[in-house]
């Protein structure tokens, strides 16, 4: 279970988002887009981001002014 507010990689989409929700019974994490643009999404296929994912996430946030 990821902590809320941490970066999580959605393996099925190949995208990194910020964890904003967790449904324990279904094992589903809700992720928010890093740039704040777009809708949150849910996934059951996730893992911690690697170093490259974290670097890309910092760049996306910087470009979005976050």
Secondary structure, 3 states (H helix, E strand, C coil): CCCCCCEEEECCCCEEEEEEEEECCCCEEEEEECCCCCCCEEECCEECCCHHHHHHHHHHHHHCCC
